Amino acid sequence: MPVIPKISVGDTLELKKPHPCGTKKFTVLRIGSDIRIVCCGCGRDMTLERIKLEKAIKNIIPTEEHHDI
């Protein structure tokens, strides 16, 4: 059974193939059946199908959440 990656808004995704600008890192803006990401290099905004994006992910860098105590 395939493992479903846990993706949250604000996470940085490292993909297997680079964007034409040369970077492999993208920030998640919106999640759902489609996932909206923005390139960390050039700022290009894209909406991709969840299944296609999940196959392209190499690494997920979670958001640092700071909690005030």
Stockholm file with secondary structure:
# STOCKHOLM 1.0

chainA/1-69         MPVIPKISVGDTLELKKPHPCGTKKFTVLRIGSDIRIVCCGCGRDMTLERIKLEKAIKNIIPTEEHHDI
#=GR chainA/1-69 SS CCCCCCCCTTCEEEESSCCTTSCCEEEEEECSSEEEEEETTTCCEEEEEHHHHHHHEEEEECCCCCCCC
#=GC SS_cons        CCCCCCCCTTCEEEESSCCTTSCCEEEEEECSSEEEEEETTTCCEEEEEHHHHHHHEEEEECCCCCCCC
//
